[in-house]
Amino acid sequence: MTVTGRRKHPRFKTNDPISYVCVDNNGNRIKEGKGKAINVSKGGILIETQESFNWHDILLLGIDLKDKSVSIKGRVVYCNTDDSGMFQTGIEFLETEEIILTEEMTLEPWKCPKCSQTNDGLSTNCVRCGYMDEAFIEIQRKFAEESIKKTKKQQKKIILSYLFAILILIVVGTFLYLIGVLPKRETLKAHVFCYSWHEF
């Protein structure tokens, strides 16, 4: 069975930088370095590095997402080399169920765990049985909440900008009135009266 066939959760393509620390059973550092994430799901992550790892090595990962940094502990389930000589390592999450997905990520082709239908990277639901991973529901809820928050922040900024502009106009107008640049109300009335009188 292939790795893709064993996946419990559909994976998302990504290109986020990662840092790692490989530790032994006592928590002592064996090696550390940097690399990048290739894809990620609710249960694991595939990373690319210049160093190889052994089966069941424990890695402490730091993943730099767009707006935050996520720390994850995982266990190596496989490590292969690609044509460029880089090592691609599949890691199973051990201590987190956090969904570390972002809006920029795109879905990879995936096999439905319910009916084994192969689905393309455009489908979040299985095209045969309609299966949808719970992670997707959580992701969509999270994105919807973030979108609402962003919209509210933008609306608040616009309202505050208008209020600030009005306040500036009032302050400037008051200052000009006090130093005599703007005519006082009585003077303005007199000018209007004289103008009307001359019209007759």
Backbone as ProteinMPNN parsed JSONL, in Angstrom:
{"seq_chain_A": "MTVTGRRKHPRFKTNDPISYVCVDNNGNRIKEGKGKAINVSKGGILIETQESFNWHDILLLGIDLKDKSVSIKGRVVYCNTDDSGMFQTGIEFLETEEIILTEEMTLEPWKCPKCSQTNDGLSTNCVRCGYMDEAFIEIQRKFAEESIKKTKKQQKKIILSYLFAILILIVVGTFLYLIGVLPKRETLKAHVFCYSWHEF", "coords_chain_A": {"N_chain_A": [[0.847, -1.198, 0.0], [0.524, 2.208, -0.78], [1.915, 5.318, 0.527], [0.121, 7.416, 0.132], [-2.243, 5.973, -0.023], [-2.538, 5.17, 2.601], [-3.219, 7.409, 3.98], [-5.156, 9.16, 6.352], [-6.362, 11.595, 6.31], [-7.144, 14.108, 3.913], [-4.601, 15.994, 2.203], [-2.956, 19.211, 2.177], [-1.262, 21.296, -0.116], [1.738, 23.126, 0.494], [4.24, 25.631, 1.188], [5.705, 26.443, 3.331], [8.303, 27.7, 5.462], [10.271, 25.708, 7.697], [11.665, 24.846, 10.909], [13.678, 22.49, 12.644], [14.241, 20.214, 15.378], [15.871, 17.35, 16.201], [15.385, 14.834, 18.55], [16.483, 12.511, 21.125], [15.28, 9.629, 23.056], [15.502, 10.595, 25.615], [15.179, 13.257, 25.373], [17.365, 14.681, 24.554], [19.216, 16.735, 22.294], [19.869, 15.687, 19.018], [20.317, 16.486, 16.385], [19.816, 19.466, 14.411], [18.129, 21.795, 12.252], [17.038, 23.436, 9.185], [14.273, 23.635, 6.853], [11.605, 22.984, 4.566], [8.015, 22.85, 4.499], [6.053, 20.572, 2.662], [3.541, 19.403, 2.276], [0.532, 19.264, 4.272], [-1.637, 17.959, 6.804], [-4.449, 17.207, 8.934], [-3.415, 15.216, 10.539], [-0.674, 14.918, 10.059], [2.538, 15.806, 8.521], [4.51, 16.585, 5.646], [7.88, 17.06, 5.136], [10.736, 18.757, 3.676], [14.187, 18.386, 3.663], [17.793, 18.837, 3.997], [19.025, 16.9, 5.417], [18.82, 13.448, 6.432], [16.443, 11.283, 8.169], [15.8, 8.829, 10.716], [13.567, 6.028, 10.979], [10.938, 6.503, 13.217], [12.25, 8.509, 14.587], [12.119, 11.347, 16.762], [10.818, 14.516, 16.233], [10.959, 17.97, 16.874], [9.128, 20.478, 15.65], [9.127, 23.715, 14.187], [6.907, 25.735, 12.637], [6.579, 28.249, 10.316], [3.996, 30.141, 9.705], [1.751, 32.343, 7.85], [0.745, 34.346, 9.615], [1.493, 33.547, 12.12], [3.487, 31.475, 14.345], [3.902, 28.017, 14.664], [4.364, 25.39, 16.949], [5.238, 22.0, 16.916], [5.179, 18.565, 17.817], [6.449, 15.585, 16.495], [6.577, 12.258, 14.936], [8.801, 10.403, 12.955], [7.71, 8.671, 10.112], [8.43, 7.815, 7.622], [11.226, 8.204, 5.337], [12.513, 9.495, 2.442], [14.586, 9.969, -0.504], [14.678, 12.515, -3.067], [14.942, 13.343, -6.611], [16.678, 15.491, -6.611], [18.348, 15.088, -4.528], [17.537, 15.905, -2.067], [15.91, 15.25, 1.102], [12.799, 13.827, 1.748], [10.522, 13.737, 4.256], [8.079, 12.017, 6.004], [5.946, 12.885, 8.631], [4.278, 12.064, 11.577], [1.905, 13.644, 13.584], [2.187, 14.046, 17.102], [1.426, 15.334, 19.53], [-0.552, 17.176, 19.01], [-3.631, 18.383, 17.715], [-4.085, 20.466, 16.249], [-5.197, 22.422, 13.518], [-3.202, 23.385, 11.049], [-3.532, 24.975, 8.779], [-3.668, 27.259, 6.0], [-5.264, 29.896, 4.06], [-4.011, 30.066, 1.61], [-3.196, 27.57, 0.898], [-3.559, 24.672, -1.2], [-5.631, 21.91, -2.073], [-4.367, 18.615, -2.28], [-4.467, 15.87, -4.683], [-6.469, 13.187, -3.468], [-7.318, 10.142, -1.721], [-10.402, 8.814, -0.894], [-11.149, 7.793, 2.388], [-13.385, 6.359, 2.954], [-14.727, 5.25, 0.67], [-12.693, 4.771, -1.102], [-12.433, 6.237, -3.43], [-10.591, 8.133, -5.779], [-9.915, 11.482, -5.581], [-9.727, 14.743, -7.083], [-7.559, 17.67, -6.705], [-9.317, 19.761, -6.438], [-11.556, 19.127, -5.092], [-13.252, 19.148, -2.079], [-15.108, 17.527, -1.002], [-15.799, 14.023, -1.305], [-16.251, 12.825, -4.552], [-17.75, 10.615, -5.114], [-19.029, 9.417, -2.764], [-19.504, 11.596, -1.151], [-18.124, 12.05, 1.181], [-16.689, 14.027, 3.742], [-13.97, 15.322, 5.379], [-13.746, 15.957, 8.883], [-11.956, 17.891, 9.53], [-12.026, 19.701, 7.433], [-14.476, 20.956, 7.771], [-14.001, 22.303, 10.148], [-11.919, 23.96, 9.293], [-13.223, 25.551, 7.359], [-15.089, 26.829, 9.007], [-13.334, 28.257, 10.637], [-12.057, 29.949, 8.74], [-14.273, 31.404, 7.898], [-14.981, 32.778, 10.238], [-12.664, 34.327, 10.57], [-12.802, 35.868, 8.266], [-15.123, 37.376, 8.745], [-14.279, 38.81, 10.99], [-12.19, 40.335, 9.847], [-13.664, 41.897, 8.039], [-15.263, 43.389, 9.811], [-13.257, 44.788, 11.163], [-12.263, 46.37, 9.057], [-14.523, 47.928, 8.506], [-14.732, 49.327, 10.926], [-12.344, 50.789, 10.81], [-12.874, 52.496, 8.623], [-15.075, 53.994, 9.594], [-13.871, 55.206, 11.836], [-11.953, 56.715, 10.496], [-13.553, 58.583, 9.112], [-14.736, 59.886, 11.311], [-12.458, 60.968, 12.507], [-11.624, 62.721, 10.491], [-13.764, 64.536, 10.471], [-13.509, 65.562, 13.056], [-11.023, 66.832, 12.843], [-11.684, 68.841, 10.994], [-13.486, 70.334, 12.532], [-11.816, 71.203, 14.638], [-9.869, 72.705, 13.218], [-11.528, 74.608, 12.012], [-12.572, 75.892, 14.308], [-10.208, 76.969, 15.381], [-9.419, 78.755, 13.316], [-11.593, 80.468, 13.44], [-11.274, 81.571, 15.983], [-8.881, 83.002, 15.763], [-9.625, 84.936, 14.063], [-9.671, 84.614, 11.308], [-11.82, 83.377, 10.065], [-14.993, 84.929, 9.57], [-16.949, 86.35, 12.231], [-20.198, 85.482, 13.521], [-21.974, 87.699, 13.781], [-20.68, 89.611, 12.223], [-20.806, 88.352, 9.765], [-23.567, 88.376, 9.352], [-23.982, 91.137, 9.133], [-22.583, 91.719, 6.791], [-24.132, 90.311, 4.968], [-26.55, 91.721, 5.226], [-25.809, 94.309, 4.351], [-25.148, 93.761, 1.728], [-27.604, 92.931, 0.765], [-29.044, 95.362, 1.058], [-27.742, 97.089, -0.696], [-28.497, 95.933, -3.047], [-31.049, 96.789, -3.403]], "CA_chain_A": [[0.0, 0.0, 0.0], [1.306, 3.434, -0.858], [1.716, 6.281, 1.608], [-1.121, 8.13, -0.163], [-3.362, 5.103, 0.295], [-2.682, 5.035, 4.052], [-3.577, 8.679, 4.599], [-6.476, 9.27, 6.954], [-6.905, 12.929, 6.042], [-6.632, 14.781, 2.714], [-3.486, 16.892, 2.491], [-2.885, 20.49, 1.493], [0.073, 21.733, -0.554], [2.221, 24.339, 1.124], [5.661, 25.9, 0.953], [6.088, 27.214, 4.508], [9.597, 27.331, 6.052], [10.216, 25.02, 8.997], [12.913, 24.536, 11.61], [13.462, 21.233, 13.361], [15.217, 19.676, 16.327], [15.692, 15.906, 16.371], [15.769, 14.495, 19.928], [16.425, 11.094, 21.473], [14.226, 9.284, 24.012], [15.694, 11.376, 26.838], [14.979, 14.665, 25.074], [18.629, 15.312, 24.174], [19.288, 17.103, 20.881], [20.766, 14.915, 18.162], [20.658, 17.402, 15.29], [18.808, 20.47, 14.127], [18.333, 22.467, 10.972], [15.884, 24.097, 8.581], [13.771, 23.042, 5.623], [10.298, 23.531, 4.214], [6.888, 21.925, 4.491], [5.552, 20.314, 1.307], [2.09, 19.327, 2.455], [0.146, 19.136, 5.678], [-3.021, 17.556, 7.047], [-4.796, 17.243, 10.355], [-2.668, 14.221, 11.298], [0.753, 14.842, 9.807], [3.159, 16.791, 7.643], [5.642, 16.133, 4.847], [8.871, 18.126, 5.086], [11.914, 18.54, 2.827], [15.399, 18.856, 4.343], [19.057, 18.34, 3.453], [19.436, 15.767, 6.249], [17.88, 12.325, 6.521], [16.013, 10.893, 9.512], [15.518, 7.409, 10.893], [12.194, 5.674, 11.336], [10.543, 6.747, 14.613], [12.91, 9.675, 15.192], [11.198, 12.355, 17.268], [11.192, 15.855, 15.778], [10.244, 19.146, 17.354], [9.048, 21.329, 14.471], [8.599, 25.077, 14.245], [6.392, 26.044, 11.299], [6.303, 29.68, 10.187], [2.85, 30.431, 8.857], [1.641, 33.738, 7.437], [0.519, 35.292, 10.708], [1.861, 32.996, 13.424], [4.433, 30.369, 14.346], [3.3, 26.87, 15.339], [5.316, 24.373, 17.403], [4.606, 20.683, 16.832], [6.015, 17.39, 18.068], [6.035, 14.509, 15.6], [7.419, 11.062, 14.827], [9.099, 10.061, 11.56], [7.118, 7.415, 9.657], [9.243, 7.393, 6.485], [12.156, 9.218, 4.839], [12.979, 9.127, 1.109], [15.296, 11.021, -1.242], [14.135, 12.824, -4.381], [15.947, 13.431, -7.682], [17.642, 16.566, -6.332], [19.182, 14.703, -3.394], [16.911, 16.337, -0.815], [15.181, 14.193, 1.806], [11.394, 14.105, 2.055], [10.222, 12.965, 5.461], [6.697, 12.045, 6.49], [5.917, 12.98, 10.093], [2.973, 11.922, 12.219], [1.784, 14.504, 14.767], [2.047, 13.292, 18.35], [0.818, 16.048, 20.659], [-1.416, 18.274, 18.587], [-4.69, 18.177, 16.731], [-4.318, 21.787, 15.679], [-5.206, 22.495, 12.067], [-2.245, 24.457, 10.758], [-3.738, 25.266, 7.377], [-3.933, 28.645, 5.666], [-6.103, 30.057, 2.885], [-3.225, 29.954, 0.388], [-2.919, 26.173, 0.593], [-4.489, 24.014, -2.115], [-5.813, 20.498, -1.763], [-3.718, 17.637, -3.157], [-5.295, 14.696, -4.991], [-6.556, 12.353, -2.273], [-8.178, 8.962, -1.805], [-11.418, 8.824, 0.162], [-10.992, 6.653, 3.304], [-14.667, 5.661, 3.096], [-15.065, 4.44, -0.508], [-11.456, 4.618, -1.877], [-12.466, 7.025, -4.659], [-9.531, 9.131, -5.907], [-10.494, 12.808, -5.84], [-8.715, 15.708, -7.504], [-7.226, 18.709, -5.737], [-10.345, 20.805, -6.392], [-12.717, 18.607, -4.37], [-13.158, 18.951, -0.634], [-15.994, 16.391, -0.751], [-15.61, 12.9, -2.207], [-17.202, 12.936, -5.67], [-18.586, 9.409, -5.173], [-19.898, 9.204, -1.599], [-19.76, 12.858, -0.457], [-17.366, 12.129, 2.436], [-15.946, 15.258, 4.003], [-13.219, 15.213, 6.629], [-14.15, 16.935, 9.9], [-10.982, 18.978, 9.512], [-12.459, 20.691, 6.46], [-15.552, 21.725, 8.383], [-13.354, 23.198, 11.11], [-11.17, 24.954, 8.524], [-14.179, 26.482, 6.765], [-15.622, 27.651, 10.098], [-12.26, 29.155, 11.053], [-11.882, 30.961, 7.705], [-15.458, 32.26, 7.908], [-14.856, 33.665, 11.396], [-11.589, 35.288, 10.301], [-13.287, 36.791, 7.243], [-16.057, 38.288, 9.411], [-13.469, 39.705, 11.826], [-11.501, 41.276, 8.966], [-14.662, 42.836, 7.519], [-15.631, 44.3, 10.897], [-12.113, 45.692, 11.393], [-12.221, 47.333, 7.961], [-15.628, 48.863, 8.717], [-14.361, 50.196, 12.048], [-11.311, 51.715, 10.338], [-13.522, 53.5, 7.777], [-15.863, 54.872, 10.471], [-12.927, 56.006, 12.62], [-11.334, 57.68, 9.587], [-14.527, 59.657, 8.907], [-14.862, 60.647, 12.56], [-11.217, 61.714, 12.678], [-11.64, 63.824, 9.517], [-14.736, 65.523, 10.96], [-12.908, 66.196, 14.231], [-9.979, 67.741, 12.346], [-12.364, 70.005, 10.403], [-14.042, 71.135, 13.631], [-10.699, 71.833, 15.348], [-9.294, 73.722, 12.337], [-12.524, 75.67, 11.886], [-12.604, 76.635, 15.577], [-8.961, 77.731, 15.474], [-9.505, 79.87, 12.367], [-12.611, 81.398, 13.953], [-10.731, 82.265, 17.155], [-7.831, 83.957, 15.384], [-10.235, 85.966, 13.238], [-9.621, 84.342, 9.865], [-13.225, 83.207, 9.672], [-15.823, 86.011, 10.131], [-17.869, 85.963, 13.292], [-21.57, 85.363, 13.058], [-22.555, 89.03, 13.66], [-20.051, 90.243, 11.061], [-21.354, 87.707, 8.579], [-24.934, 88.895, 9.178], [-23.869, 92.526, 8.675], [-22.2, 91.677, 5.377], [-25.297, 89.867, 4.188], [-27.525, 92.815, 5.248], [-25.318, 95.378, 3.475], [-25.239, 93.281, 0.352], [-29.025, 92.968, 0.394], [-29.444, 96.751, 0.997], [-27.214, 97.663, -1.937], [-29.245, 95.367, -4.165], [-32.231, 97.641, -3.599]], "C_chain_A": [[0.883, 1.248, 0.0], [1.031, 4.32, 0.341], [0.405, 7.023, 1.414], [-2.323, 7.29, 0.216], [-3.597, 4.974, 1.784], [-3.165, 6.321, 4.724], [-5.007, 8.667, 5.137], [-7.154, 10.576, 6.593], [-6.325, 13.473, 4.743], [-5.571, 15.813, 3.092], [-3.533, 18.143, 1.629], [-1.448, 20.807, 1.117], [0.448, 23.02, 0.154], [3.7, 24.515, 0.81], [6.222, 26.715, 2.125], [7.451, 26.761, 5.042], [9.403, 26.661, 7.411], [11.614, 24.951, 9.591], [12.641, 23.272, 12.415], [14.593, 20.968, 14.342], [14.89, 18.208, 16.487], [16.218, 15.522, 17.756], [15.722, 12.99, 20.14], [15.345, 10.864, 22.523], [14.316, 10.072, 25.314], [15.509, 12.874, 26.608], [16.246, 15.41, 24.716], [18.663, 15.593, 22.679], [20.299, 16.246, 20.139], [21.258, 15.789, 17.015], [19.512, 18.38, 15.101], [19.124, 21.156, 12.812], [17.052, 23.108, 10.484], [15.493, 23.376, 7.298], [12.471, 23.71, 5.236], [9.238, 22.439, 4.273], [6.39, 21.784, 3.062], [4.043, 20.159, 1.313], [1.786, 19.046, 3.917], [-1.31, 18.705, 5.755], [-3.287, 17.659, 8.538], [-3.892, 16.31, 11.16], [-1.175, 14.199, 11.077], [1.237, 15.873, 8.812], [4.299, 16.131, 6.875], [6.614, 17.294, 4.726], [10.025, 17.74, 4.157], [13.116, 19.165, 3.515], [16.631, 18.315, 3.622], [19.563, 17.13, 4.22], [18.368, 14.684, 6.245], [17.527, 12.044, 7.979], [15.738, 9.397, 9.536], [14.06, 7.202, 11.285], [11.988, 5.827, 12.848], [11.401, 7.784, 15.318], [11.849, 10.67, 15.648], [11.702, 13.739, 16.851], [10.318, 16.903, 16.454], [10.28, 20.155, 16.211], [8.539, 22.717, 14.82], [8.187, 25.464, 12.841], [5.997, 27.507, 11.257], [5.179, 29.901, 9.189], [2.775, 31.923, 8.595], [1.563, 34.683, 8.623], [0.868, 34.734, 12.085], [2.898, 31.888, 13.239], [3.842, 29.24, 15.185], [4.39, 25.871, 15.708], [4.61, 23.022, 17.483], [5.627, 19.593, 17.127], [5.513, 16.253, 17.188], [7.028, 13.371, 15.558], [7.581, 10.711, 13.351], [8.471, 8.711, 11.215], [7.786, 6.914, 8.378], [10.147, 8.547, 6.066], [12.722, 8.725, 3.515], [13.769, 10.28, 0.498], [14.586, 11.27, -2.566], [15.273, 12.96, -5.392], [17.022, 14.479, -7.408], [18.576, 16.229, -5.17], [18.653, 15.18, -2.056], [16.129, 15.176, -0.206], [13.759, 14.66, 2.104], [10.961, 13.153, 3.162], [8.773, 13.149, 5.869], [6.676, 11.972, 8.0], [4.48, 12.9, 10.591], [2.936, 12.81, 13.467], [1.543, 13.655, 16.005], [1.224, 14.026, 19.405], [-0.085, 17.194, 20.229], [-2.469, 17.794, 17.611], [-4.983, 19.502, 16.045], [-4.256, 21.733, 14.163], [-4.344, 23.675, 11.66], [-2.325, 24.818, 9.27], [-4.015, 26.748, 7.173], [-4.708, 28.716, 4.358], [-5.335, 29.856, 1.585], [-2.991, 28.507, -0.024], [-3.979, 25.589, -0.338], [-4.496, 22.522, -1.848], [-5.088, 19.618, -2.772], [-4.725, 16.562, -3.56], [-5.293, 13.73, -3.806], [-7.54, 11.22, -2.476], [-9.125, 8.944, -0.619], [-11.245, 7.597, 1.065], [-12.267, 5.825, 3.45], [-14.95, 4.731, 1.917], [-13.877, 4.219, -1.439], [-11.48, 5.338, -3.22], [-11.311, 8.039, -4.654], [-10.158, 10.454, -6.338], [-9.393, 13.784, -6.222], [-8.525, 16.79, -6.446], [-8.209, 19.851, -5.677], [-11.514, 20.397, -5.507], [-12.437, 18.485, -2.88], [-14.1, 17.83, -0.191], [-15.657, 15.281, -1.736], [-16.672, 12.956, -3.302], [-18.114, 11.724, -5.765], [-19.566, 9.333, -3.996], [-20.183, 10.471, -0.805], [-19.02, 13.011, 0.856], [-16.636, 13.463, 2.544], [-15.272, 15.139, 5.362], [-13.667, 16.296, 7.6], [-13.211, 18.13, 9.922], [-11.419, 20.074, 8.554], [-13.567, 21.586, 7.021], [-14.974, 22.746, 9.35], [-12.593, 24.315, 10.401], [-12.112, 26.01, 7.962], [-14.783, 27.399, 7.823], [-14.6, 28.693, 10.534], [-12.076, 30.291, 10.044], [-13.054, 31.933, 7.674], [-15.388, 33.252, 9.065], [-13.791, 34.734, 11.157], [-12.025, 36.323, 9.266], [-14.239, 37.823, 7.846], [-15.292, 39.294, 10.267], [-12.761, 40.764, 10.989], [-12.452, 42.33, 8.439], [-15.048, 43.852, 8.58], [-14.506, 45.288, 11.194], [-12.035, 46.765, 10.329], [-13.315, 48.382, 8.114], [-15.315, 49.836, 9.847], [-13.326, 51.23, 11.627], [-11.924, 52.834, 9.502], [-14.295, 54.503, 8.624], [-14.95, 55.784, 11.277], [-12.232, 57.057, 11.758], [-12.253, 58.864, 9.336], [-14.647, 60.544, 10.146], [-13.62, 61.514, 12.801], [-11.172, 62.924, 11.731], [-12.588, 64.928, 9.962], [-14.162, 66.295, 12.149], [-11.838, 67.201, 13.821], [-10.612, 69.008, 11.769], [-12.911, 70.931, 11.493], [-12.93, 71.896, 14.346], [-10.106, 72.964, 14.51], [-10.241, 74.903, 12.19], [-12.602, 76.544, 13.132], [-11.357, 77.517, 15.725], [-8.999, 78.957, 14.556], [-10.51, 80.927, 12.825], [-12.034, 82.226, 15.097], [-9.658, 83.285, 16.784], [-8.342, 85.002, 14.388], [-10.16, 85.75, 11.745], [-11.025, 84.135, 9.321], [-14.055, 84.327, 10.308], [-16.741, 85.495, 11.216], [-19.299, 86.035, 12.771], [-22.205, 86.742, 12.825], [-22.003, 89.748, 12.437], [-20.61, 89.679, 9.771], [-22.76, 88.202, 8.296], [-24.9, 90.303, 8.626], [-23.521, 92.582, 7.197], [-23.376, 91.271, 4.499], [-26.32, 90.98, 4.103], [-27.103, 93.939, 4.298], [-25.441, 94.997, 2.027], [-26.675, 93.34, -0.134], [-29.499, 94.384, 0.229], [-28.979, 97.404, -0.293], [-27.954, 97.123, -3.166], [-30.485, 96.192, -4.452], [-31.802, 98.99, -4.122]], "O_chain_A": [[1.881, 1.307, 0.718], [0.064, 4.121, 1.076], [-0.342, 7.246, 2.367], [-3.315, 7.816, 0.721], [-4.719, 4.7, 2.211], [-3.486, 6.315, 5.912], [-5.937, 8.222, 4.465], [-8.382, 10.658, 6.573], [-5.13, 13.315, 4.493], [-5.633, 16.425, 4.159], [-4.066, 18.144, 0.519], [-0.529, 20.616, 1.914], [-0.392, 23.889, 0.389], [4.327, 23.631, 0.228], [7.095, 27.564, 1.942], [7.729, 25.562, 5.073], [8.494, 27.004, 8.168], [12.613, 24.993, 8.874], [11.507, 23.016, 12.819], [15.723, 21.423, 14.17], [13.774, 17.85, 16.861], [17.356, 15.841, 18.102], [15.013, 12.277, 19.431], [14.585, 11.775, 22.851], [13.326, 10.203, 26.034], [15.662, 13.67, 27.535], [16.228, 16.634, 24.586], [18.192, 14.781, 21.883], [21.441, 16.096, 20.573], [22.451, 15.83, 16.712], [18.394, 18.156, 15.565], [20.252, 21.101, 12.323], [16.104, 23.302, 11.245], [16.275, 22.612, 6.733], [12.258, 24.882, 5.546], [9.536, 21.255, 4.116], [6.314, 22.77, 2.33], [3.348, 20.713, 0.461], [2.656, 18.646, 4.691], [-2.116, 19.04, 4.887], [-2.45, 18.139, 9.303], [-3.626, 16.572, 12.333], [-0.457, 13.533, 11.824], [0.469, 16.701, 8.322], [4.969, 15.233, 7.385], [6.245, 18.379, 4.275], [10.259, 16.562, 3.888], [13.078, 20.332, 3.905], [16.528, 17.45, 2.752], [20.434, 16.408, 3.734], [17.18, 14.958, 6.078], [18.209, 12.497, 8.899], [15.477, 8.782, 8.502], [13.416, 8.087, 11.848], [12.783, 5.329, 13.646], [11.297, 7.934, 16.536], [10.81, 10.82, 15.005], [12.859, 14.088, 17.085], [9.105, 16.74, 16.584], [11.352, 20.634, 15.844], [7.637, 22.874, 15.643], [9.026, 25.516, 11.942], [5.182, 27.961, 12.061], [5.389, 29.851, 7.977], [3.626, 32.684, 9.056], [2.24, 35.712, 8.641], [0.579, 35.364, 13.103], [3.149, 31.429, 12.125], [3.339, 29.474, 16.284], [5.242, 25.542, 14.883], [3.521, 22.913, 18.046], [6.79, 19.689, 16.736], [4.313, 15.982, 17.131], [8.149, 13.472, 16.056], [6.612, 10.723, 12.593], [8.668, 7.727, 11.929], [7.721, 5.723, 8.074], [9.887, 9.707, 6.386], [13.341, 7.662, 3.46], [13.64, 11.427, 0.926], [13.968, 10.365, -3.128], [16.433, 12.719, -5.062], [18.141, 14.373, -7.909], [19.49, 16.995, -4.863], [19.248, 14.894, -1.017], [15.736, 14.241, -0.904], [13.547, 15.746, 2.643], [11.027, 11.932, 3.02], [8.296, 14.268, 6.055], [7.313, 11.101, 8.592], [3.589, 13.583, 10.086], [3.831, 12.736, 14.309], [0.797, 12.676, 15.969], [0.415, 13.41, 20.098], [-0.353, 18.096, 21.023], [-2.224, 16.911, 16.788], [-5.989, 19.65, 15.351], [-3.38, 21.087, 13.589], [-4.706, 24.828, 11.895], [-1.302, 24.949, 8.597], [-4.536, 27.416, 8.066], [-4.804, 27.728, 3.631], [-5.931, 29.512, 0.564], [-2.627, 28.242, -1.17], [-5.15, 25.964, -0.272], [-3.486, 21.945, -1.446], [-5.181, 19.844, -3.979], [-5.724, 16.357, -2.869], [-4.246, 13.48, -3.208], [-8.466, 11.311, -3.282], [-8.694, 9.048, 0.53], [-11.199, 6.473, 0.565], [-12.238, 4.724, 4.001], [-15.356, 3.584, 2.105], [-14.021, 3.55, -2.462], [-10.628, 5.076, -4.069], [-11.079, 8.718, -3.654], [-10.852, 10.517, -7.352], [-8.263, 13.673, -5.748], [-9.226, 16.826, -5.435], [-7.984, 20.82, -4.952], [-12.374, 21.223, -5.2], [-11.498, 17.803, -2.468], [-13.911, 17.249, 0.878], [-15.271, 15.555, -2.873], [-17.857, 13.116, -3.012], [-19.149, 11.787, -6.427], [-20.774, 9.204, -4.193], [-21.004, 10.451, 0.113], [-19.242, 13.981, 1.58], [-16.05, 13.956, 1.58], [-15.93, 14.886, 6.371], [-13.937, 17.425, 7.191], [-13.607, 19.239, 10.282], [-11.207, 21.255, 8.83], [-13.596, 22.794, 6.786], [-15.395, 23.903, 9.376], [-12.612, 25.466, 10.837], [-11.849, 27.208, 8.065], [-14.971, 28.592, 7.585], [-14.938, 29.853, 10.77], [-11.955, 31.454, 10.43], [-12.871, 33.131, 7.456], [-15.7, 34.431, 8.894], [-13.986, 35.901, 11.497], [-11.673, 37.499, 9.362], [-14.174, 39.004, 7.505], [-15.612, 40.483, 10.275], [-12.727, 41.939, 11.357], [-12.113, 43.513, 8.39], [-15.152, 45.044, 8.291], [-14.753, 46.468, 11.445], [-11.776, 47.93, 10.631], [-13.085, 49.569, 7.886], [-15.599, 51.029, 9.741], [-13.401, 52.394, 12.021], [-11.542, 53.995, 9.65], [-14.194, 55.711, 8.412], [-15.207, 56.982, 11.397], [-11.952, 58.16, 12.226], [-11.809, 60.012, 9.341], [-14.658, 61.772, 10.055], [-13.73, 62.656, 13.247], [-10.74, 64.009, 12.119], [-12.268, 66.111, 9.85], [-14.305, 67.514, 12.241], [-11.755, 68.293, 14.383], [-10.137, 70.115, 12.022], [-12.812, 72.154, 11.39], [-13.07, 73.086, 14.631], [-9.865, 74.056, 15.024], [-9.817, 76.058, 12.236], [-12.686, 77.769, 13.042], [-11.45, 78.671, 16.145], [-8.652, 80.062, 14.973], [-10.304, 82.124, 12.625], [-12.269, 83.432, 15.179], [-9.545, 84.325, 17.432], [-7.579, 85.85, 13.925], [-10.552, 86.631, 10.98], [-11.377, 84.647, 8.258], [-13.843, 84.648, 11.477], [-17.246, 84.375, 11.151], [-19.557, 86.587, 11.702], [-22.885, 86.953, 11.821], [-22.741, 90.407, 11.704], [-20.857, 90.407, 8.81], [-23.119, 88.428, 7.14], [-25.693, 90.644, 7.748], [-24.08, 93.379, 6.442], [-23.582, 91.827, 3.42], [-26.911, 91.19, 3.044], [-27.92, 94.46, 3.538], [-25.8, 95.823, 1.188], [-26.951, 93.734, -1.267], [-30.303, 94.635, -0.669], [-29.714, 98.172, -0.914], [-28.021, 97.789, -4.199], [-30.926, 96.289, -5.597], [-32.643, 99.858, -4.355]]}, "name": "protein", "num_of_chains": 1, "seq": "MTVTGRRKHPRFKTNDPISYVCVDNNGNRIKEGKGKAINVSKGGILIETQESFNWHDILLLGIDLKDKSVSIKGRVVYCNTDDSGMFQTGIEFLETEEIILTEEMTLEPWKCPKCSQTNDGLSTNCVRCGYMDEAFIEIQRKFAEESIKKTKKQQKKIILSYLFAILILIVVGTFLYLIGVLPKRETLKAHVFCYSWHEF"}
